[in-house]
Every structure is written in C-alpha cells, then in structure tokens.
C-alpha cells in the first residue's frame, strides 16, 4: 500500500538546526533567555495547576466510561489544533490526572501538574529527585500523543525505557494513546512497529543511531518530493519500507542535563570495520616498545588534556628500537603517533575505571552513569591500543559512515522539552544551544536533608579509612547508607574492605547490573549498605523502610567530588526525598583525580603544605580548591562542546559544496 504524501513527508521530516549565535547576537539571546526564566513563568504554572486541582471533584464523580468518552473528545480537539487548543489543555490534564489515579493508583501532585505544563510549553523542568518525573513526563506525553505527531520520550538506559513504558501503559491505553519502546536488543521490525506508536520510549543513542541509519538507507531519496516522483515513475518502488522512524517532532528528555550536556561531548558515529592487519600488528609492537619508556625521564604526561610529550631521551630510545622494524615504523611521524597512542592507553585509560574486560572484549564504561556501553569503541586506533595493553585479541579498526553530534540532533526536533534534578548550573548553555528555558519546580514537600561539611584528607588512604569508620558508625544506628564512587575499582575495593570487617554491602557497578533496580529500591531499608558507581541516571527511587525515618533516614556518602557539581547534587538528592529525613556528606583528598587533573601543580603543593603544617584555614583552602577544580573541569567540558558545535557548522559548510548530506 502506498503511503499518502503527507505521511511519507513526515517520515523524513525534521527541523533544520539554525546556526549557533555568536558575538552580540549571543549576548542579546542570553538576555532573552533570562527573561524566559523569569519568576512569572513559575507563578503562571502554579496558578494553572491550581485550576486543574480545583476540578478534581467534577472528574471524580464520573464513571470510567464517561471519563474515557471525555478523554476521546479532548483527543479530537487537540488533534484538530487551532487557536483554541490551549483552552483545552487544563481540563484535559484534569481528566488525565483522574485517569492516572484510577489506572496507576497515583494522583499527580500539583507540582507534577506544573511540571507537565512546563513540558507541554517547551520548558526544561528542574524537579528534585523523587518528585515523580516519570509520571510528570507521562502526563505531557498523553497530550503530545494525541496530536498524532511522533513523540519520543528519551531516557538514559534500556532498563528505564522498558520499565517506564510498561508501568505507564495502563494510563496511555485508557487515554487512547499507543505506547511502545525501543532498546538495543530490538530488531528492525520491532523498531518500526514501536516507533509507529503515538509515544515511544527510547535512549538518545538508539534514537540518533536509527535516525542516521534511516538517512543512510534513503541515500539520495531523503527528500520526500523525490520519493513521490520515484513512486509515480516506478510504482513498484517502496523506498520508505526500509525506514524505522516516522519523523522527528516532539522529544521529552529525561535526565536532560546528562543527555544534553554531559553526553553531548561525544558525537554518535556509525562505522563499519575493515581489515587492516598492519595497524593491528603496529598496535602490538607499539605496546612492546612503550615497555622500555619510563615516566618523566622518557616522557611527560598531562592528565587534564590526556597528552603525552616524549623527551629527547625517549625519542632516542624509539630510534634505537625502531631501526630494525619494517614498513610503517620507518617514518618518524607515524612511529611517534603510534607510540604516543600506546602511552596514552597506558597512562590515562585504566581497567575498571574507563573500561572493563568482558571475556576477550574491551567494554567502555560511561563516566557519568557508571554503565557499560558494549556497542561503543574508541576511534583512531585507541581501542586497538587498549586491547594490546590488555593482551586481548585486537579487533579490526573501523571507518566512519555517518556522524552527528547529540547537540545538533536534538536541535532537529520541532518541539523539545525535558526534565532533570539539576539544571540551574547549566541554564544558560541549555538556552544558548537548544533554546530551552529552564524553570525550577518546587518540591511537593520541603527538603529537610542535612548537608554535612566536606571531610578533607591529605592522602587517599586516610580518606578511605575515614569513610569506612563513618559507614560503621552510621550502620550501628540502623540507618541505611549509600556510598557513591567514581569507578568500578573503587567500589570493589570498598566492598572488600567492608566484608573484611564483617559488614555486608550490596554493590552496583558496570560489572554488576543484573539486580540493579532491586538493589536501589532496597537501599533505603534498615541497616542496608549500598555501594554504587555514579547514581546519575539510575532512575529508581530509594524509598525508606519501616522506622528508618525516625532513625534519621538515608545517609549518602560521596567518596570524592565529581568534575561536575551537578552529578554531586544528583547523588545527594537520593537522600531526603518527598520530605523524608536524610543526610549527605562528601569526602575528598589531595590525591583525588579532580584536584590532580584540574589544579596547577603549584596550587596542589599549597594545599598539601597547608595540611602538612596544619594551618587553621586548611579546610577553607581545601573547599576553595574543590570548587576551583570543578569550575575548571566544567569550563573545559564546555569548550569541548563548543568545539563540537563549530565542527558541526564546518561540516555543514564543507558538505554543502560537495553535494553531501547536511542537516
């Protein structure tokens, strides 16, 4: 059956991203962004939420049949669109609220209604952890699904994709909205079927990869008019049958700061492997050669920029070692490139930190979520260099077929909104890059979390000893403890040390994900000790067990400060949700990666000296050092994201002259 032209047009439809603003234009745009975030926006959301709540009795008295009939009427009105559509939204949300109570057993709080309205109006809603963002997104998604335009709810992992779609399924069904989900294991037929639903849950990586694969499949037929002409001339042609998406229109992004900011540093690349035996052999030889090179005497390393510079002595050793090697090793530049790459693999990429080993494969670990990413690989020979370092079979290198940054991709949606627990720090960037104004939704109940002062130590060993003592002290009271670590290695070591003291702990990291939801959900039970690498994007609330509130609630320990203060706040936000009691504290040392990587050596020496001499102001100096390190780290990450934006513009301009595909 031939698709009607409108339907076919929408399947490859997207918004062409505007060029990034610079100079005075960017300055003026920043002022507009501040106006969009003004307090009156929050006041208007609150007033509208109160109007919705005021209708509660009217909808409660309706039968299920009558309620569903009214929902169908609202769907028809929203589908028609027009000037009067917005007048339908408040009573429609009141009806959806009643449906959520009947089908899910949850009556959305006023603040959740405020969040849903914010999403519907194109805002990024900052909502604290535990405030019910999943249901909030569902309310807004019903409205979006009624339009019959494709609506994608983008979240951070496959577990949440499937869980949220299935959990909210009864609400969507009652509201006559078809819902589906796409995960990494979905085959093309399942993807096409689920993308064909009114609302589709999916991760950013899967959605962007499917978008790029569709464009590769269409080739020169990306223009809908061309496809129509092709079908008129060749009726048997069914170009669109191989596509899975039905266009880009509405995106609601959960954990938006992680998806739109943190993960936006790395573009998504579709590649194909190709045989290159010489490179594989070179990776092995390079790993052997760096074994004779010594730090400082033969090379210097820069942890912040992941750079290696060989000294004269190191260069001379290379010349001597490479003199008997064939082919690729004869050229100075290529030889130096291969050796430096092997040194970077040795110095900056560590097992159970940046990656784990599963069988005979290197699996990259996401720095921000602590999750394994089995379908990703490092480019330009780095993956092969790390495989050689670990004495694993060396895989074939890959070449890029399609590439697109997440920043540019999300600017392709006609309507973009999102939610996160931490958006305030990135409000200006979210506006300048995505045109997303932020609004902070107040918590349903006041947060009474006790934020304890950071504990700072001269050596990492002393810090971990103090953390163990703190865990023992809190555990003795019966309170549950959640410890956040930066790496798999750190979590495993802490788990082992606690076990040696007779303390049982549950551990959650990139190598132990099978029981993730259960471990997190039970982390609030009396006497529980939970160790997790990076709680960002875990998506499961920690609810307190019986009697735990009276004991003081969940106690959260950060084993070191993260490069982004937002990630620290996400971890601390696990305690004291929905007005519960709770506390949080961070531990840090001069040997932590944040300070070693982002503070100049002279500043590091000042901090160490202040602690060695036991100066009265040592805590203030340490606190200022942590803030400075985070500020420098975030500034560097921002520059990297700007660099990717400039790269997007450069590719656009370059491809426009070659007839290549641009977006």
ROSEVO-832153 format. One line per 5 residues: their letters; for each residue x, y, z of C-alpha. Coordinates in Angstrom, 2 decimals, padded with zeros to 5 digits. Example, Ala and Ser with C-alpha at 12.3 -4.5 7.8 and 13.67 -1.06 7.14 Angstrom:
BEGIN
as = 012.30:-004.50:007.80; 013.67:-001.06:007.14 .
***
This chain:
BEGIN
xxxxx = 000.00:000.00:000.00; 001.37:003.41:-000.97; 001.84:005.89:001.84; -000.04:009.13:001.36; 002.32:012.03:000.55 .
xxxxx = 001.78:013.80:003.90; 002.58:010.65:005.84; 005.66:009.95:003.74; 006.85:013.54:004.07; 006.71:013.35:007.86 .
xxxxx = 008.78:010.16:007.95; 011.91:012.09:006.97; 010.82:015.44:008.37; 012.91:017.35:010.90; 013.69:020.93:011.79 .
xxxxx = 016.84:022.26:010.13; 019.01:023.44:013.06; 019.83:027.16:012.99; 023.45:028.28:013.11; 024.83:028.93:016.64 .
xxxxx = 024.74:032.60:017.56; 027.99:034.43:018.27; 029.11:037.84:019.48; 026.43:040.45:020.14; 023.69:038.13:018.87 .
xxxxx = 024.61:035.56:021.53; 024.68:038.28:024.21; 021.21:039.51:023.30; 019.97:035.93:023.12; 021.30:035.35:026.65 .
xxxxx = 019.23:038.28:027.90; 016.16:036.83:026.20; 016.90:033.52:027.94; 016.91:035.21:031.35; 013.57:036.79:030.54 .
xxxxx = 012.18:033.37:029.57; 013.27:032.08:033.01; 011.64:034.92:034.95; 009.64:034.21:038.13; 006.30:034.98:036.47 .
xxxxx = 006.64:031.77:034.43; 006.62:029.71:037.63; 003.74:031.76:039.01; 001.68:031.10:035.87; 002.38:027.37:036.10 .
xxxxx = 001.32:027.34:039.74; -001.91:029.22:039.00; -002.80:026.82:036.17; -002.05:023.79:038.35; -004.41:025.15:041.00 .
xxxxx = -007.13:025.49:038.36; -006.63:021.83:037.43; -006.81:020.70:041.06; -009.98:022.75:041.54; -011.73:020.50:039.00 .
xxxxx = -010.95:017.34:040.98; -014.46:016.71:042.35; -016.07:017.02:038.90; -013.90:014.26:037.44; -014.01:012.01:040.49 .
xxxxx = -017.78:011.66:040.20; -017.61:010.39:036.59; -017.81:006.73:035.68; -014.91:005.15:033.77; -016.99:005.13:030.58 .
xxxxx = -017.90:008.81:030.90; -014.32:009.75:031.72; -012.96:007.85:028.73; -015.54:009.46:026.46; -014.42:012.94:027.56 .
xxxxx = -010.79:011.94:027.04; -011.62:010.95:023.47; -013.27:014.33:022.94; -010.16:016.08:024.27; -008.00:013.96:021.98 .
xxxxx = -010.07:015.07:018.96; -009.79:018.73:019.96; -006.01:018.52:020.44; -005.64:016.60:017.17; -007.51:019.34:015.25 .
xxxxx = -005.24:022.03:016.69; -006.03:025.68:016.11; -006.23:028.78:018.27; -008.50:027.28:020.92; -006.35:024.21:021.62 .
xxxxx = -004.64:025.72:024.67; -008.03:026.28:026.30; -008.48:022.51:026.18; -005.21:021.70:027.96; -006.20:022.46:031.58 .
xxxxx = -009.46:020.45:031.64; -007.71:017.72:029.62; -004.93:017.46:032.22; -007.57:017.34:034.96; -009.13:014.34:033.20 .
xxxxx = -005.72:012.69:032.65; -004.96:013.23:036.35; -008.11:011.35:037.30; -007.22:008.58:034.84; -003.75:008.26:036.42 .
xxxxx = -005.35:007.84:039.85; -007.69:005.12:038.60; -005.24:003.20:036.44; -001.94:003.68:038.28; -003.11:004.37:041.83 .
xxxxx = -001.27:007.70:041.73; -002.94:011.11:041.81; -000.41:013.63:040.44; 000.58:016.33:042.91; 000.14:019.99:041.94 .
xxxxx = 003.90:020.26:041.37; 003.72:017.35:038.92; 000.97:019.16:037.05; 003.23:022.22:036.96; 005.99:020.05:035.52 .
xxxxx = 003.67:018.57:032.88; 002.53:022.04:031.83; 006.15:023.17:031.64; 006.99:020.24:029.34; 003.95:020.93:027.18 .
xxxxx = 005.03:024.56:026.82; 008.61:023.72:025.82; 010.49:024.25:029.08; 013.13:022.23:030.85; 011.64:021.47:034.27 .
xxxxx = 014.07:021.15:037.16; 012.44:018.70:039.59; 014.24:017.23:042.59; 015.00:013.51:042.82; 011.98:011.55:044.00 .
xxxxx = 009.42:014.12:042.88; 007.83:011.82:040.28; 009.37:012.90:036.98; 008.32:009.66:035.26; 004.61:010.31:035.83 .
xxxxx = 005.09:014.00:035.01; 006.51:013.07:031.60; 003.62:010.66:031.08; 001.04:013.41:031.58; 002.73:015.62:028.98 .
xxxxx = 003.24:012.66:026.64; -000.51:011.93:026.55; -001.08:015.46:025.23; 001.73:015.05:022.69; 000.49:011.61:021.64 .
xxxxx = -002.96:012.99:020.92; -001.51:015.23:018.19; -000.50:012.11:016.20; 002.92:013.66:015.61; 005.73:011.31:016.70 .
xxxxx = 006.60:011.82:020.38; 009.83:010.36:021.75; 010.49:010.18:025.48; 014.27:009.98:025.71; 015.84:008.49:028.82 .
xxxxx = 019.27:007.24:029.82; 019.18:003.43:029.69; 017.27:000.47:028.29; 016.01:-000.62:031.70; 014.20:002.69:032.25 .
xxxxx = 012.94:002.70:028.66; 011.09:-000.59:029.11; 010.11:-000.02:032.75; 008.53:003.39:032.16; 006.66:002.35:029.00 .
xxxxx = 005.19:-000.72:030.70; 004.44:000.99:034.00; 002.54:003.87:032.37; 000.95:001.58:029.77; -002.47:001.38:031.53 .
xxxxx = -002.71:005.19:031.63; -001.82:005.55:027.94; -004.25:002.82:026.96; -007.10:004.42:028.92; -006.34:007.76:027.24 .
xxxxx = -006.34:006.11:023.76; -002.63:006.63:023.22; -000.48:003.85:021.73; 002.86:003.44:023.53; 005.98:001.50:022.55 .
xxxxx = 009.64:001.24:023.45; 012.91:000.60:021.61; 016.01:-000.91:023.23; 019.39:-002.03:021.95; 018.06:-005.58:021.50 .
xxxxx = 015.11:-004.50:019.29; 015.30:-005.81:015.72; 014.36:-003.58:012.72; 010.77:-004.90:012.58; 010.23:-004.19:016.29 .
xxxxx = 011.78:-000.77:015.93; 009.46:000.20:013.05; 006.44:-001.11:014.97; 007.28:000.74:018.20; 008.32:003.96:016.50 .
xxxxx = 004.92:003.79:014.82; 003.21:004.27:018.19; 001.96:007.66:019.38; 004.56:007.73:022.17; 007.90:005.87:022.05 .
xxxxx = 010.37:005.45:024.91; 013.98:005.19:023.73; 017.54:006.13:024.70; 019.27:009.03:022.97; 021.88:006.69:021.46 .
xxxxx = 019.33:004.33:019.90; 017.21:007.19:018.56; 020.11:009.03:016.95; 021.55:005.79:015.54; 018.18:004.93:013.96 .
xxxxx = 017.92:008.45:012.54; 021.34:008.11:010.92; 020.62:004.60:009.63; 017.38:005.83:008.04; 019.26:008.61:006.28 .
xxxxx = 021.90:006.17:005.07; 019.16:003.86:003.80; 017.38:006.66:001.93; 020.58:007.99:000.38; 019.59:010.45:-002.35 .
xxxxx = 015.91:009.81:-001.63; 015.90:011.78:001.65; 013.74:014.45:000.03; 010.05:013.42:000.20; 009.30:015.03:-003.18 .
xxxxx = 011.97:012.89:-004.84; 010.44:009.79:-003.27; 006.98:010.78:-004.54; 008.31:011.28:-008.08; 010.13:007.93:-007.86 .
xxxxx = 006.88:006.17:-006.90; 004.99:007.89:-009.73; 007.59:006.76:-012.26; 008.22:003.40:-010.63; 005.03:002.33:-008.79 .
xxxxx = 006.71:-000.83:-007.55; 009.30:001.24:-005.66; 008.81:001.23:-001.88; 011.77:003.29:-000.64; 010.16:004.11:002.72 .
xxxxx = 009.63:000.45:003.64; 013.19:000.11:004.96; 012.87:003.03:007.39; 012.06:002.63:011.09; 011.36:006.20:012.24 .
xxxxx = 008.31:008.21:011.26; 009.99:011.60:011.63; 011.19:013.91:014.40; 008.67:016.20:016.03; 008.41:016.10:019.84 .
xxxxx = 011.10:015.00:022.29; 010.74:014.91:026.08; 014.20:014.29:027.53; 014.54:012.74:030.98; 017.78:013.41:032.88 .
xxxxx = 018.20:016.24:030.38; 021.44:017.62:031.80; 023.09:014.20:031.38; 021.75:013.68:027.84; 022.01:017.25:026.52 .
xxxxx = 025.13:018.42:028.38; 027.38:015.64:029.71; 026.95:013.07:026.94; 026.86:015.75:024.24; 030.67:015.95:024.28 .
xxxxx = 030.92:012.77:022.19; 029.17:012.61:018.79; 027.46:009.40:017.77; 029.25:007.64:014.95; 028.06:004.77:012.77 .
xxxxx = 031.05:002.88:011.50; 032.00:-000.28:009.66; 035.02:-002.44:010.40; 037.60:-003.11:007.74; 040.65:-005.33:007.62 .
xxxxx = 043.93:-003.62:008.44; 046.46:-006.19:009.56; 049.33:-003.68:009.53; 047.57:-001.47:012.10; 046.79:-004.46:014.32 .
xxxxx = 050.42:-005.53:014.23; 051.56:-001.95:014.83; 049.38:-001.78:017.97; 051.14:-004.88:019.35; 054.61:-003.59:018.55 .
xxxxx = 053.85:-000.14:019.98; 052.76:-001.74:023.27; 056.03:-003.66:023.43; 058.07:-000.54:022.72; 056.47:001.61:025.42 .
xxxxx = 057.51:-001.03:027.96; 061.05:000.37:027.86; 059.93:004.00:028.37; 059.89:005.49:031.87; 057.70:008.36:033.10 .
xxxxx = 059.38:011.77:033.48; 062.78:010.65:032.13; 061.44:009.45:028.75; 058.09:011.28:028.58; 055.86:013.76:030.41 .
xxxxx = 052.10:013.34:030.79; 049.29:015.91:031.15; 046.32:014.32:032.91; 043.92:017.21:032.22; 044.30:017.12:028.44 .
xxxxx = 045.38:013.46:028.16; 048.56:014.48:026.35; 051.98:012.80:026.19; 055.23:014.53:025.24; 058.40:012.50:024.71 .
xxxxx = 061.75:013.83:025.96; 064.96:013.71:023.95; 065.96:010.55:025.82; 062.63:008.92:024.95; 062.89:009.87:021.30 .
xxxxx = 066.40:008.42:021.13; 065.18:005.12:022.61; 062.49:004.97:019.92; 065.00:005.49:017.15; 067.19:002.70:018.52 .
xxxxx = 064.27:000.28:018.97; 062.61:001.01:015.62; 065.72:000.75:013.48; 065.15:-002.96:012.83; 061.36:-002.72:012.37 .
xxxxx = 059.72:-002.83:008.92; 057.36:-000.62:006.92; 055.23:001.70:008.99; 057.92:002.18:011.67; 060.44:003.77:009.31 .
xxxxx = 058.60:007.11:009.21; 059.30:009.35:012.22; 055.84:010.92:012.45; 053.84:007.70:012.17; 056.17:005.92:014.61 .
xxxxx = 055.78:008.72:017.14; 051.99:008.74:016.71; 051.68:005.01:017.40; 053.92:005.09:020.48; 052.20:008.14:021.96 .
xxxxx = 048.85:006.42:021.47; 050.13:003.36:023.33; 051.39:005.61:026.14; 048.03:007.38:026.35; 046.36:003.97:026.65 .
xxxxx = 048.75:003.07:029.46; 048.61:006.34:031.40; 045.03:007.54:031.04; 042.84:004.51:030.33; 042.59:002.14:033.29 .
xxxxx = 040.79:-001.15:033.70; 037.68:-000.93:035.92; 037.67:002.83:035.52; 037.38:003.92:031.88; 036.62:000.36:030.73 .
xxxxx = 036.02:-003.20:031.87; 037.00:-006.50:030.25; 034.24:-008.97:029.44; 035.57:-012.20:028.00; 038.06:-011.09:025.37 .
xxxxx = 036.38:-007.72:024.71; 037.03:-004.19:025.93; 033.76:-002.57:027.07; 033.74:001.20:027.60; 032.22:002.47:030.86 .
xxxxx = 030.17:005.67:030.75; 031.92:008.16:033.05; 028.70:009.87:034.15; 026.42:006.88:034.75; 028.89:004.10:035.50 .
xxxxx = 027.18:001.92:032.90; 028.86:-000.34:030.33; 028.49:000.64:026.67; 029.15:-002.60:024.74; 028.32:-001.16:021.33 .
xxxxx = 030.84:001.67:021.53; 034.52:001.75:020.68; 037.26:004.35:020.74; 038.36:005.74:017.40; 041.59:006.24:015.51 .
xxxxx = 043.33:003.15:016.83; 042.84:003.86:020.55; 040.60:000.82:021.03; 043.25:-001.39:019.45; 045.96:000.19:021.64 .
xxxxx = 043.98:-000.67:024.79; 043.31:-004.20:023.55; 047.08:-004.61:023.03; 047.73:-003.28:026.54; 045.37:-005.91:027.99 .
xxxxx = 046.84:-008.69:025.80; 043.47:-009.29:024.17; 042.73:-010.23:020.53; 042.99:-007.00:018.54; 039.84:-006.10:016.66 .
xxxxx = 039.68:-004.65:013.17; 039.70:-000.83:013.02; 036.60:001.00:011.86; 035.84:003.75:009.40; 033.12:006.36:009.84 .
xxxxx = 030.00:006.03:007.68; 027.79:008.61:009.41; 028.37:011.07:012.24; 026.20:013.54:014.14; 026.52:015.28:017.50 .
xxxxx = 023.76:014.98:020.08; 023.68:018.77:020.31; 022.81:019.13:016.65; 020.43:016.17:016.66; 018.21:017.47:019.45 .
xxxxx = 018.02:020.83:017.71; 016.31:018.97:014.84; 013.11:018.47:016.84; 010.24:020.86:016.22; 009.33:020.71:019.92 .
xxxxx = 011.87:019.98:022.64; 011.42:019.83:026.42; 012.97:017.97:029.30; 013.32:017.22:032.99; 016.22:016.86:035.38 .
xxxxx = 017.05:017.25:039.03; 019.96:019.58:038.30; 019.55:022.23:035.60; 020.26:025.53:037.33; 024.04:025.48:036.73 .
xxxxx = 023.62:024.80:033.00; 020.62:027.09:032.39; 022.48:029.50:030.09; 024.05:026.75:027.97; 020.72:024.93:027.62 .
xxxxx = 019.18:028.14:026.33; 022.03:029.18:024.02; 022.45:025.72:022.46; 018.93:024.29:022.45; 016.67:027.28:023.02 .
xxxxx = 015.43:025.54:026.18; 014.39:027.88:029.00; 014.57:026.29:032.45; 012.05:026.56:035.27; 012.60:025.22:038.79 .
xxxxx = 009.54:023.36:040.05; 009.35:023.43:043.87; 009.27:020.10:045.74; 005.94:018.67:046.84; 007.24:018.75:050.43 .
xxxxx = 010.13:020.90:051.73; 013.52:019.17:051.60; 014.97:018.71:055.09; 018.21:016.98:054.05; 021.13:017.70:056.37 .
xxxxx = 024.13:018.61:054.21; 027.21:017.97:056.36; 030.54:019.76:055.72; 033.03:018.02:053.43; 035.73:015.94:055.10 .
xxxxx = 039.15:016.54:053.54; 042.31:014.43:053.89; 045.91:014.69:052.82; 046.15:011.14:051.46; 043.63:008.94:049.70 .
xxxxx = 044.36:006.09:052.12; 043.30:008.20:055.09; 040.14:009.25:053.27; 039.02:005.67:052.66; 039.75:004.72:056.27 .
xxxxx = 037.55:007.62:057.41; 034.76:006.57:055.02; 034.80:003.03:056.46; 034.67:004.40:060.02; 031.73:006.63:059.02 .
xxxxx = 029.88:003.70:057.43; 030.40:001.60:060.59; 029.15:004.44:062.80; 026.00:005.11:060.74; 025.32:001.39:060.24 .
xxxxx = 025.40:000.83:064.01; 022.38:003.15:064.35; 020.37:001.08:061.87; 020.26:003.82:059.24; 020.80:002.78:055.59 .
xxxxx = 023.95:004.08:053.89; 024.52:004.79:050.19; 028.13:005.31:049.07; 028.84:006.80:045.65; 032.18:006.01:044.00 .
xxxxx = 033.78:007.22:040.77; 034.99:003.87:039.42; 034.37:000.13:039.41; 037.78:-000.38:041.02; 036.97:001.92:043.95 .
xxxxx = 033.60:000.27:044.55; 035.10:-003.23:044.55; 037.89:-002.24:046.95; 035.47:-000.63:049.39; 033.16:-003.66:049.22 .
xxxxx = 036.11:-005.95:050.03; 037.27:-003.80:052.97; 033.77:-003.73:054.44; 033.48:-007.50:054.04; 036.74:-007.92:055.98 .
xxxxx = 035.08:-006.02:058.85; 032.03:-008.23:058.75; 029.79:-005.66:057.06; 027.59:-006.90:054.23; 027.14:-004.44:051.37 .
xxxxx = 025.33:-004.57:048.05; 027.41:-003.33:045.16; 026.26:-001.79:041.90; 028.70:-001.03:039.10; 029.34:-001.68:035.42 .
xxxxx = 030.14:-005.35:036.07; 027.11:-005.98:038.33; 023.92:-004.67:036.76; 021.56:-007.66:036.75; 019.79:-006.79:040.01 .
xxxxx = 020.13:-003.02:039.68; 016.51:-001.99:040.25; 016.11:-004.30:043.24; 019.38:-003.15:044.84; 018.47:000.54:044.53 .
xxxxx = 014.87:000.03:045.59; 016.02:-001.80:048.75; 018.79:000.68:049.56; 016.50:002.52:051.98; 015.80:-000.50:054.19 .
xxxxx = 017.03:-000.56:057.78; 020.74:-001.44:058.10; 021.41:-001.58:054.33; 024.80:-000.61:052.93; 024.84:000.08:049.18 .
xxxxx = 027.87:000.98:047.07; 027.20:002.40:043.59; 029.35:003.90:040.85; 027.70:007.17:039.84; 024.00:007.27:040.72 .
xxxxx = 023.20:009.65:037.84; 020.51:008.20:035.62; 019.72:005.16:037.78; 016.08:006.21:037.72; 014.78:004.17:040.65 .
xxxxx = 013.65:005.92:043.81; 015.11:004.92:047.15; 012.15:004.58:049.50; 012.75:004.34:053.23; 011.83:001.17:055.09 .
xxxxx = 009.70:000.95:058.21; 011.07:003.00:061.07; 014.01:004.39:059.07; 012.63:007.94:059.05; 012.68:008.05:062.84 .
xxxxx = 016.32:006.93:062.81; 017.33:009.84:060.57; 016.68:008.47:057.08; 019.18:007.56:054.35; 022.76:008.77:054.73 .
xxxxx = 024.64:009.42:051.47; 028.43:009.46:051.24; 030.30:010.81:048.20; 033.73:009.14:048.18; 035.12:012.02:046.11 .
xxxxx = 033.87:015.12:044.37; 032.85:014.77:040.72; 034.07:017.00:037.93; 030.52:018.34:037.63; 028.82:019.70:040.74 .
xxxxx = 025.52:018.67:039.16; 026.47:014.99:039.46; 027.29:015.50:043.15; 023.85:017.04:043.65; 022.21:014.09:041.91 .
xxxxx = 023.89:011.71:044.35; 022.99:013.80:047.41; 019.43:014.09:046.10; 018.90:010.38:046.80; 018.54:011.28:050.46 .
xxxxx = 015.54:013.12:051.96; 013.11:012.66:049.05; 009.48:013.80:049.43; 010.14:015.50:052.77; 011.82:012.44:054.35 .
xxxxx = 014.71:012.86:056.78; 018.20:012.21:055.48; 021.77:013.47:055.34; 024.70:013.65:052.94; 028.44:014.24:053.14 .
xxxxx = 031.40:014.26:050.77; 034.93:013.02:051.45; 037.92:014.24:049.44; 041.72:014.16:049.43; 044.61:015.91:047.71 .
xxxxx = 045.20:012.70:045.71; 041.72:012.67:044.14; 041.59:012.88:040.36; 039.63:016.14:040.39; 042.49:018.04:042.04 .
xxxxx = 045.34:016.20:040.29; 043.75:016.69:036.89; 042.43:020.24:037.04; 044.56:022.19:039.50; 048.03:023.51:038.59 .
xxxxx = 050.92:021.78:040.36; 051.84:024.91:042.42; 048.26:025.12:043.76; 048.32:021.42:044.64; 051.54:022.00:046.59 .
xxxxx = 049.94:024.88:048.52; 047.05:022.66:049.59; 049.37:019.82:050.63; 051.57:022.23:052.60; 048.53:023.73:054.37 .
xxxxx = 047.56:020.26:055.62; 051.10:019.22:056.50; 051.55:022.39:058.59; 048.00:022.02:059.99; 047.09:025.62:059.17 .
xxxxx = 043.82:026.89:060.75; 042.41:027.77:057.33; 043.19:024.39:055.74; 039.50:023.40:055.42; 038.67:026.65:053.65 .
xxxxx = 041.65:026.23:051.34; 040.58:022.67:050.51; 036.98:023.71:049.90; 038.10:026.50:047.58; 040.37:024.04:045.76 .
xxxxx = 037.49:021.64:045.12; 035.28:024.43:043.78; 038.12:025.70:041.60; 038.75:022.20:040.24; 035.08:021.72:039.37 .
xxxxx = 034.91:025.15:037.77; 037.96:024.40:035.61; 036.61:020.95:034.67; 033.23:022.33:033.66; 034.85:025.16:031.72 .
xxxxx = 036.98:022.67:029.78; 033.95:020.45:029.07; 032.02:023.50:027.86; 034.86:024.37:025.47; 034.79:020.80:024.12 .
xxxxx = 031.05:021.07:023.48; 031.55:024.42:021.72; 034.26:022.80:019.62; 031.81:020.10:018.53; 029.26:022.77:017.61 .
xxxxx = 031.90:024.52:015.48; 032.74:021.17:013.89; 029.06:020.71:013.00; 029.00:024.12:011.30; 032.25:023.38:009.45 .
xxxxx = 030.88:020.04:008.19; 027.70:021.76:007.06; 029.62:024.34:005.07; 032.05:021.78:003.63; 029.39:019.29:002.58 .
xxxxx = 027.22:021.99:001.03; 029.91:022.45:-001.63; 030.30:018.73:-002.30; 026.64:017.85:-002.59; 026.89:015.75:000.58 .
xxx = 024.10:015.27:003.06; 023.78:018.04:005.62; 021.23:018.69:008.32 .
***
